[in-house]
Amino acid sequence: MKKLLTLLTLLPLTLLAHLNIAVSYPYIGALTKTIGGEHITTTVLAKGNWDPHFIIPRPSLITKVRNADALIMNGAQLEIGWLPPLINRAGNPKTSPSSATFLNLSHHIELINKPSEVDRKDGDIHPDGNPHFHLSPQNILFLAQTIKNFLISIDKKHYEVYEKNYADFSKMWNQKMSEWSQKMSDKKGLKVIQFHDNLAYFNKAYGLINIGTIEPLPGIPPSSRHTIETIELIKKENPCCILHDVYHSTKTADFISQKTGINIVLMPHDIEALDNINSLSALFDHLTSAIK
């Protein structure tokens, strides 16, 4: 009985030893958990099959932010519409952007497609550059290292654990990148169409050439006129396929496919975006196998 009481007494202390880190997206949660191991718990705010641009700031999410010891976000204004309201309503100083327990990953990555000017007439563009940088496998290594450094900065006591976990992950990831490069070696130079340019970093990593998007402008639904122009572009340029995200309707892509014979390839953007995507490795296994 005394042993049981002792365990019950120590249990809260054990739980308190874990850092509760809130993260905006599943891929960040996976990286954070991989590096942090048993010394952290992760609370993922958005689901992998949701549109990452538009998340409803539900009361349950406010509670999760309020209870967090730290917060890691993607940044580059991908969460601009939903995360700031959560932070404000939670009122947690540990998740304030000015705190040492807050990490904006976009500040540690070289962003591409930064517009020369920002105007609402150009659609829902991101002024800092394309925010979907985690879809480059090389960037995943940079992000893992950034998260490792962040965890060490807020929990120096376990720095050896974080260093070892990062080293193990880096070794595994470099091996996987070699496999993916080999799988994609014959795809270099292939032309593709996208619905939304969320695969810019993936395309750059493997030499795919995006010739257009079904969206006339970022965040703007496809019009009849632009759809006809896209069909004409496909007939002229002969791309291999339409790379389509999982959170927008494929209605327009289906119409374009019927008119041109081009295939639609669903390209998940995050863990759990499709049922078989249960890890970062599985995500890139799928992406590098999908284009035939």
LOTORLUM-241702 format. One line per field, with one value per residue: residue number from 1; residue in three letters; x, y, z of N, C-alpha, C in turn. Coordinates in steps of 0.2 Angstrom, whole numbers, m for minus. Example, Ala and Ser with C-alpha at 12.3 -4.5 7.8 and 13.67 -1.06 7.14 Angstrom:
2
n <- [1 2]
res <- [ALA SER]
n_X <- [66 64]
n_Y <- [m28 m11]
n_Z <- [39 35]
ca_X <- [62 68]
ca_Y <- [m22 m5]
ca_Z <- [39 36]
c_X <- [66 64]
c_Y <- [m16 0]
c_Z <- [39 39]
This chain:
292
n <- [1 2 3 4 5 6 7 8 9 10 11 12 13 14 15 16 17 18 19 20 21 22 23 24 25 26 27 28 29 30 31 32 33 34 35 36 37 38 39 40 41 42 43 44 45 46 47 48 49 50 51 52 53 54 55 56 57 58 59 60 61 62 63 64 65 66 67 68 69 70 71 72 73 74 75 76 77 78 79 80 81 82 83 84 85 86 87 88 89 90 91 92 93 94 95 96 97 98 99 100 101 102 103 104 105 106 107 108 109 110 111 112 113 114 115 116 117 118 119 120 121 122 123 124 125 126 127 128 129 130 131 132 133 134 135 136 137 138 139 140 141 142 143 144 145 146 147 148 149 150 151 152 153 154 155 156 157 158 159 160 161 162 163 164 165 166 167 168 169 170 171 172 173 174 175 176 177 178 179 180 181 182 183 184 185 186 187 188 189 190 191 192 193 194 195 196 197 198 199 200 201 202 203 204 205 206 207 208 209 210 211 212 213 214 215 216 217 218 219 220 221 222 223 224 225 226 227 228 229 230 231 232 233 234 235 236 237 238 239 240 241 242 243 244 245 246 247 248 249 250 251 252 253 254 255 256 257 258 259 260 261 262 263 264 265 266 267 268 269 270 271 272 273 274 275 276 277 278 279 280 281 282 283 284 285 286 287 288 289 290 291 292]
res <- [MET LYS LYS LEU LEU THR LEU LEU THR LEU LEU PRO LEU THR LEU LEU ALA HIS LEU ASN ILE ALA VAL SER TYR PRO TYR ILE GLY ALA LEU THR LYS THR ILE GLY GLY GLU HIS ILE THR THR THR VAL LEU ALA LYS GLY ASN TRP ASP PRO HIS PHE ILE ILE PRO ARG PRO SER LEU ILE THR LYS VAL ARG ASN ALA ASP ALA LEU ILE MET ASN GLY ALA GLN LEU GLU ILE GLY TRP LEU PRO PRO LEU ILE ASN ARG ALA GLY ASN PRO LYS THR SER PRO SER SER ALA THR PHE LEU ASN LEU SER HIS HIS ILE GLU LEU ILE ASN LYS PRO SER GLU VAL ASP ARG LYS ASP GLY ASP ILE HIS PRO ASP GLY ASN PRO HIS PHE HIS LEU SER PRO GLN ASN ILE LEU PHE LEU ALA GLN THR ILE LYS ASN PHE LEU ILE SER ILE ASP LYS LYS HIS TYR GLU VAL TYR GLU LYS ASN TYR ALA ASP PHE SER LYS MET TRP ASN GLN LYS MET SER GLU TRP SER GLN LYS MET SER ASP LYS LYS GLY LEU LYS VAL ILE GLN PHE HIS ASP ASN LEU ALA TYR PHE ASN LYS ALA TYR GLY LEU ILE ASN ILE GLY THR ILE GLU PRO LEU PRO GLY ILE PRO PRO SER SER ARG HIS THR ILE GLU THR ILE GLU LEU ILE LYS LYS GLU ASN PRO CYS CYS ILE LEU HIS ASP VAL TYR HIS SER THR LYS THR ALA ASP PHE ILE SER GLN LYS THR GLY ILE ASN ILE VAL LEU MET PRO HIS ASP ILE GLU ALA LEU ASP ASN ILE ASN SER LEU SER ALA LEU PHE ASP HIS LEU THR SER ALA ILE LYS]
n_X <- [4 10 19 11 5 16 19 8 9 21 18 11 23 30 23 24 36 37 37 24 21 13 9 7 4 3 15 25 22 26 40 44 41 49 62 61 57 54 53 45 28 17 5 m6 m13 m20 m28 m22 m29 m35 m38 m23 m23 m35 m41 m53 m54 m58 m65 m60 m47 m42 m40 m31 m19 m18 m14 m2 16 25 26 26 26 22 23 27 16 6 m3 m9 m23 m29 m21 m16 m28 m31 m20 m21 m33 m31 m21 m9 7 18 16 17 22 33 40 53 49 43 42 45 45 48 57 69 71 75 65 55 48 44 34 36 28 14 m3 m21 m28 m21 m24 m24 m10 6 15 28 33 32 24 24 36 40 38 49 61 74 73 66 76 83 73 71 83 82 72 77 88 79 72 83 86 76 76 88 93 91 98 108 100 91 101 106 94 91 103 101 89 93 102 94 85 93 97 84 82 91 85 73 78 83 72 65 73 71 61 64 62 49 34 21 4 m4 m17 m16 m2 6 16 28 41 43 43 54 64 65 65 54 43 32 19 7 m8 m24 m31 m35 m29 m20 m30 m42 m56 m57 m62 m73 m67 m54 m52 m54 m43 m33 m35 m32 m19 m13 m15 m6 6 8 9 13 3 m10 m7 m14 m21 m27 m38 m45 m59 m60 m68 m66 m54 m57 m65 m56 m48 m56 m58 m45 m38 m28 m20 m26 m17 m17 m10 m4 m2 2 5 m7 m15 m20 m27 m16 m5 5 16 31 40 32 24 33 37 25 23 34 31 20 19 19]
n_Y <- [m6 6 8 10 22 30 30 36 48 53 53 65 73 67 69 83 84 83 92 101 104 114 113 119 111 93 88 96 92 78 79 86 77 67 72 76 65 55 66 76 81 82 93 94 106 107 96 84 82 94 110 119 133 137 136 133 143 135 134 123 122 134 131 121 129 137 129 125 123 128 134 130 135 135 147 160 166 156 152 164 167 160 156 167 173 162 162 175 174 164 169 165 168 160 156 167 177 184 178 167 154 151 147 151 143 147 157 151 146 146 155 153 160 173 187 202 213 216 214 215 212 202 190 178 179 175 186 184 174 157 147 133 125 113 103 100 88 90 102 97 92 103 109 100 101 114 113 105 113 123 115 112 125 128 118 114 104 91 90 81 70 76 79 67 61 69 66 52 53 61 53 42 50 55 43 39 50 48 37 42 52 43 37 47 52 50 58 71 87 84 91 99 102 111 112 121 131 122 113 118 118 104 101 109 103 90 93 95 104 116 122 129 134 127 136 153 163 163 156 159 154 143 150 149 154 154 140 135 141 135 122 123 127 115 106 112 112 99 92 80 77 82 88 87 94 87 93 102 103 91 94 103 99 86 89 95 85 76 83 83 71 70 64 64 67 63 72 72 83 83 73 61 66 58 41 32 39 40 45 55 50 41 50 56 45 42 53 53 42 43 50 44]
n_Z <- [0 4 m6 m17 m14 m14 m27 m33 m28 m33 m47 m52 m52 m62 m73 m74 m78 m91 m105 m112 m128 m139 m156 m173 m185 m190 m196 m189 m176 m177 m180 m168 m158 m162 m160 m147 m139 m125 m116 m119 m123 m136 m143 m156 m166 m178 m190 m201 m213 m215 m223 m223 m223 m218 m203 m191 m176 m164 m147 m140 m145 m141 m127 m128 m132 m121 m111 m114 m114 m123 m140 m157 m173 m191 m199 m210 m213 m215 m205 m203 m202 m192 m180 m173 m167 m158 m150 m144 m137 m128 m119 m114 m108 m112 m125 m132 m146 m143 m133 m126 m127 m139 m156 m173 m187 m200 m200 m201 m213 m230 m240 m255 m270 m266 m267 m277 m275 m265 m267 m265 m277 m282 m277 m263 m258 m251 m242 m237 m244 m252 m241 m239 m236 m229 m238 m245 m244 m240 m233 m222 m214 m210 m202 m192 m186 m181 m173 m163 m158 m152 m142 m134 m130 m121 m113 m106 m98 m104 m115 m121 m124 m134 m144 m147 m152 m163 m171 m174 m181 m192 m198 m202 m210 m221 m227 m232 m241 m251 m256 m261 m270 m280 m284 m290 m300 m314 m316 m318 m325 m330 m334 m325 m319 m306 m293 m283 m278 m269 m269 m272 m267 m266 m280 m284 m278 m284 m298 m305 m316 m314 m324 m322 m313 m307 m300 m303 m297 m281 m269 m275 m282 m297 m312 m326 m338 m335 m333 m346 m352 m346 m350 m364 m362 m357 m368 m376 m369 m364 m351 m338 m328 m317 m302 m287 m272 m256 m250 m257 m268 m282 m293 m304 m309 m313 m323 m332 m334 m341 m353 m358 m356 m346 m332 m314 m300 m283 m270 m255 m241 m229 m213 m211 m220 m230 m227 m227 m223 m211 m205 m207 m216 m223 m229 m239 m245 m252 m260 m268 m275 m282 m294 m310]
ca_X <- [0 14 22 6 4 22 19 3 12 26 15 11 29 33 19 26 43 36 35 19 22 8 12 1 2 5 22 29 22 30 47 45 41 55 68 60 56 50 53 39 21 15 m2 m6 m19 m24 m28 m18 m33 m38 m34 m19 m24 m41 m43 m58 m51 m63 m64 m55 m40 m39 m38 m24 m14 m18 m11 5 23 29 22 30 22 25 25 27 9 1 m8 m11 m30 m32 m17 m15 m34 m30 m14 m23 m38 m28 m18 m3 13 23 15 17 28 39 43 58 46 39 47 42 50 49 62 75 71 75 58 55 42 42 32 39 24 8 m9 m26 m30 m17 m27 m22 m3 9 21 35 36 28 24 24 43 41 37 56 64 80 71 65 82 84 68 73 89 80 68 82 91 74 71 89 86 71 76 95 94 90 101 111 94 89 106 106 88 92 108 98 84 97 105 88 82 98 96 78 82 94 80 68 81 84 65 63 78 69 55 67 60 42 29 15 m1 m6 m23 m13 5 8 21 33 47 44 44 61 69 66 66 47 41 25 17 1 m12 m31 m33 m32 m25 m20 m36 m47 m59 m57 m67 m74 m63 m47 m52 m53 m36 m29 m36 m28 m12 m12 m15 0 13 8 11 11 m2 m12 m5 m20 m21 m33 m43 m50 m63 m57 m73 m63 m49 m60 m68 m50 m45 m60 m56 m38 m35 m23 m22 m26 m13 m18 m3 m5 3 4 3 m14 m19 m23 m27 m10 1 5 23 34 43 26 22 37 36 19 24 39 29 13 20 21]
ca_Y <- [0 12 9 12 29 33 30 40 55 55 53 72 76 64 72 89 84 83 99 101 109 115 114 121 106 87 87 99 87 72 81 88 71 63 75 77 59 54 72 80 78 87 94 96 110 106 90 83 82 100 115 122 140 139 132 137 143 132 134 117 124 139 128 118 134 140 124 123 126 131 134 130 136 135 153 163 168 151 152 170 168 157 155 173 173 157 165 181 172 159 173 161 171 155 155 174 177 188 174 162 147 152 146 152 139 150 161 147 142 151 154 154 163 179 192 209 217 213 218 210 210 196 184 177 178 176 191 182 169 151 144 125 123 107 98 98 83 93 107 93 91 110 110 95 104 120 111 102 119 126 111 113 132 129 112 112 98 85 92 76 66 79 79 60 59 72 62 46 55 64 47 39 54 55 37 40 55 45 32 46 55 38 36 53 54 50 63 78 90 83 97 97 107 110 116 127 130 120 109 122 116 97 102 112 97 85 96 96 110 118 127 133 131 128 142 158 167 160 157 161 148 143 153 146 157 151 133 135 143 129 116 125 126 108 103 115 110 92 90 73 76 87 87 90 93 83 97 106 98 89 95 107 95 81 92 96 78 73 86 83 65 71 61 68 63 66 73 74 89 82 67 60 69 52 36 28 43 40 47 60 45 38 56 57 38 42 59 51 36 45 52 39]
ca_Z <- [0 4 m12 m21 m12 m16 m35 m34 m26 m38 m54 m55 m54 m68 m78 m74 m81 m98 m108 m117 m133 m145 m163 m178 m190 m189 m197 m184 m171 m178 m179 m161 m154 m163 m156 m139 m136 m119 m112 m121 m126 m142 m144 m163 m166 m185 m193 m207 m219 m216 m227 m218 m223 m215 m197 m186 m169 m159 m140 m138 m147 m136 m121 m129 m132 m114 m107 m117 m111 m128 m146 m163 m179 m197 m200 m217 m213 m217 m200 m201 m201 m186 m174 m169 m162 m153 m145 m140 m132 m123 m114 m111 m110 m114 m132 m135 m151 m140 m128 m128 m128 m145 m162 m179 m191 m207 m199 m201 m219 m236 m243 m262 m273 m263 m272 m277 m272 m262 m269 m265 m283 m284 m273 m256 m259 m245 m244 m235 m249 m251 m234 m239 m236 m227 m243 m248 m239 m237 m228 m216 m210 m207 m197 m187 m182 m178 m167 m158 m155 m148 m136 m130 m127 m116 m108 m107 m94 m108 m122 m124 m127 m140 m148 m150 m156 m169 m175 m176 m186 m197 m201 m206 m216 m226 m231 m236 m246 m256 m260 m265 m276 m285 m287 m294 m305 m321 m317 m318 m331 m331 m333 m321 m317 m299 m291 m279 m279 m262 m270 m275 m264 m269 m287 m285 m275 m289 m305 m309 m319 m314 m329 m321 m308 m309 m297 m307 m292 m274 m265 m279 m286 m304 m316 m333 m343 m333 m334 m353 m354 m343 m355 m370 m360 m356 m375 m379 m366 m363 m344 m336 m324 m312 m295 m283 m265 m254 m246 m262 m273 m288 m298 m310 m311 m316 m330 m336 m336 m346 m359 m360 m355 m342 m325 m308 m294 m276 m267 m248 m239 m222 m210 m210 m225 m232 m222 m226 m222 m204 m203 m212 m221 m227 m233 m244 m249 m256 m265 m273 m279 m285 m301 m314]
c_X <- [4 17 17 5 10 21 14 5 17 23 14 17 32 29 22 33 43 34 30 19 17 11 6 m1 5 13 27 28 26 38 49 46 47 61 67 59 52 49 48 33 20 7 m3 m13 m23 m23 m25 m22 m37 m34 m30 m20 m30 m43 m48 m55 m56 m61 m59 m48 m37 m37 m32 m18 m13 m14 m4 11 27 24 27 25 26 28 24 19 4 m4 m11 m19 m33 m28 m16 m22 m33 m25 m17 m29 m36 m24 m12 3 18 22 14 23 34 43 49 55 41 44 43 47 52 55 69 75 72 69 59 48 40 40 35 35 17 2 m15 m29 m27 m19 m24 m15 0 15 28 38 31 29 25 31 44 41 44 59 71 78 69 71 84 79 69 78 87 76 72 85 86 73 77 89 81 71 83 97 95 94 105 106 92 94 106 100 88 97 105 93 88 100 100 86 87 98 90 78 86 90 76 71 82 77 63 68 76 63 58 65 53 38 23 10 m3 m13 m20 m6 8 14 27 40 49 46 52 66 70 65 60 46 34 23 11 m3 m20 m34 m31 m27 m25 m26 m42 m50 m58 m63 m68 m69 m56 m47 m51 m46 m32 m29 m32 m20 m9 m11 m8 6 13 11 9 5 m4 m11 m10 m19 m27 m39 m47 m54 m60 m62 m70 m58 m51 m63 m62 m48 m49 m59 m50 m35 m29 m25 m22 m22 m14 m12 m5 0 5 3 m4 m19 m23 m22 m20 m4 1 12 26 37 38 24 26 38 30 20 28 37 23 14 23 24]
c_Y <- [6 13 12 20 33 35 36 47 57 56 60 75 73 67 79 90 84 90 97 106 108 116 115 115 99 86 90 94 81 74 82 82 67 65 75 70 59 61 77 77 84 87 98 100 108 99 90 84 89 105 119 130 142 134 136 137 141 133 129 119 129 136 124 123 136 135 122 127 130 130 134 130 136 142 155 164 163 151 159 171 165 156 162 174 168 160 170 179 167 163 170 165 166 154 162 174 180 183 169 155 147 151 147 149 143 155 158 144 148 150 156 158 169 185 199 214 214 217 213 208 203 190 184 175 179 181 189 177 163 148 136 122 116 101 97 94 86 98 103 93 98 111 106 98 110 118 108 108 122 122 112 120 132 123 110 105 91 86 86 71 69 79 72 58 63 68 56 48 57 58 44 43 54 49 37 45 52 40 37 50 50 37 41 55 54 55 70 81 89 90 94 103 106 114 122 125 128 115 112 119 108 97 104 106 92 87 95 103 112 123 131 130 132 134 148 162 163 161 159 155 148 145 149 148 154 144 132 136 138 123 117 125 119 104 106 112 102 90 83 72 82 85 91 89 89 87 102 101 97 91 98 102 89 83 92 90 75 76 85 76 65 67 66 64 67 67 76 79 88 75 67 63 64 47 33 32 44 42 52 55 43 44 56 50 39 47 56 45 37 47 47 42]
c_Z <- [0 m2 m17 m20 m14 m24 m36 m33 m31 m45 m56 m56 m60 m74 m79 m78 m88 m100 m113 m122 m139 m151 m168 m182 m188 m190 m192 m178 m171 m177 m172 m157 m155 m160 m149 m136 m130 m114 m114 m123 m131 m142 m151 m164 m173 m187 m200 m214 m220 m221 m222 m218 m219 m209 m193 m179 m164 m152 m137 m140 m143 m129 m122 m129 m125 m110 m109 m114 m116 m134 m152 m169 m185 m199 m208 m218 m215 m211 m198 m199 m195 m180 m170 m164 m157 m147 m140 m135 m127 m118 m111 m113 m113 m122 m135 m140 m148 m135 m131 m129 m134 m151 m168 m184 m198 m206 m200 m208 m225 m240 m251 m264 m269 m268 m271 m274 m270 m264 m268 m271 m286 m280 m266 m256 m252 m246 m242 m240 m248 m245 m234 m239 m234 m232 m247 m242 m236 m232 m221 m211 m206 m201 m191 m182 m178 m172 m161 m154 m150 m142 m132 m126 m121 m111 m109 m103 m98 m115 m125 m127 m134 m146 m151 m154 m163 m174 m178 m182 m192 m201 m205 m212 m222 m230 m235 m242 m252 m260 m264 m271 m282 m288 m292 m299 m312 m322 m318 m325 m333 m330 m329 m320 m310 m298 m288 m278 m272 m263 m273 m273 m266 m276 m288 m283 m280 m297 m309 m311 m319 m319 m328 m315 m310 m306 m301 m303 m285 m270 m268 m283 m293 m307 m323 m338 m341 m334 m342 m355 m351 m348 m361 m368 m359 m363 m378 m376 m364 m356 m343 m332 m320 m305 m290 m276 m263 m251 m251 m266 m279 m294 m305 m313 m315 m323 m335 m338 m341 m353 m362 m360 m350 m335 m319 m303 m288 m273 m260 m246 m232 m219 m209 m215 m229 m227 m221 m225 m214 m201 m209 m218 m226 m231 m240 m249 m254 m261 m270 m277 m283 m292 m305 m321]
